[in-house]
Amino acid sequence: MKALFVNGSPRENWTTAQMLEKAMQGAADAGAEVEMVHLYDDAFKGCVSCFACKVKNSKTNGLCAYRDALTPILEKALAADVLVIGSPIYFSHPTGPVRSFMERLMFPVLTYNAKVDPETGAVKSTILDRKIACGMIYTMGCPEEMIAYCHYPEMFAETDKFLNMLFGYGETVYTHNAYQFDDYSKYDVADYVEPFRAKYREEQYPKDLESAYELGQRLVQKAKEE
Ligand SMILES: Cc1cc2nc3c(=O)[nH]c(=O)nc-3n(C[C@H](O)[C@H](O)[C@H](O)COP(=O)(O)O)c2cc1C
């Protein structure tokens, strides 16, 4: 049972990485062999629209045909039983490298020749014959009341929908009000921000870390049931 954790933050030990570490602990405690990769360690492209994965009798088998530094990470993700992708929210979306990673992970397993199961009517839009239990972890600076206002739940649900469709399972955990700097006095930020975040960090962040831990455990359990 292999579980891969993908850090889509440029920072390797801040909130996104901390949430991923907790999820990784949860997965390890549930019996998985765990590994973390940091997307910002390498330079790579998003989907280049070559359509090699859509050519008739394509031999790509779900692995993006475009070769660059992302290829080994895509190989690991496709071989995993559990995949957790962590991303900060940048301008209401996952970071650029996460978007690029997900385009190249998802497009080659998406078929344009979906099959309908004659008995159940279910549409199979993936070329994969196995499932990968997927989880998204998002971190963001905004407070709770901004989350709905910015339509983040819709964005989360849309990604979960694709993960479900292509890999068989997808769910989301998030934390907000994230600390952005160690020392707020050095930055040009309104005075009320740091105390507000300090309160959240003390009262709610430990619970969010626990949710990440439980996500790791739950996804391994899910993968074991397959
Ligand atoms: C370029 C940039 C854009 C950001 N845009 C948003 C945003 O749209 N909404 C939000 O809630 N936080 C936003 N943030 C805050 C980050 O999402 C937040 O600090 C996150 O937890 C950073 O993750 P890290 O600490 O793991 O690097 C932005 C930060 C940066 C650097």
The ligand as an ORCA input file, in Angstrom:
! r2SCAN-3c Opt
* xyz 0 1
  C       0.500     34.931     -4.605
  C      -0.419     34.663     -3.437
  C      -1.790     34.714     -3.624
  C      -2.653     34.406     -2.568
  N      -4.021     34.421     -2.799
  C      -4.867     34.055     -1.811
  C      -6.283     33.992     -2.049
  O      -6.778     34.250     -3.134
  N      -7.088     33.609     -1.014
  C      -6.583     33.292      0.219
  O      -7.351     32.945      1.102
  N      -5.230     33.324      0.471
  C      -4.374     33.692     -0.514
  N      -3.009     33.706     -0.281
  C      -2.503     33.237      1.028
  C      -2.030     31.776      0.977
  O      -3.033     30.947      0.409
  C      -1.736     31.234      2.381
  O      -0.801     32.046      3.024
  C      -1.266     29.789      2.328
  O      -1.527     29.171      3.547
  C       0.203     29.670      2.008
  O       0.625     28.335      2.138
  P       2.094     27.986      2.714
  O       2.220     28.710      4.001
  O       2.090     26.520      2.854
  O       3.089     28.460      1.692
  C      -2.128     34.052     -1.297
  C      -0.731     34.042     -1.118
  C       0.111     34.347     -2.164
  C       1.625     34.288     -1.941
*
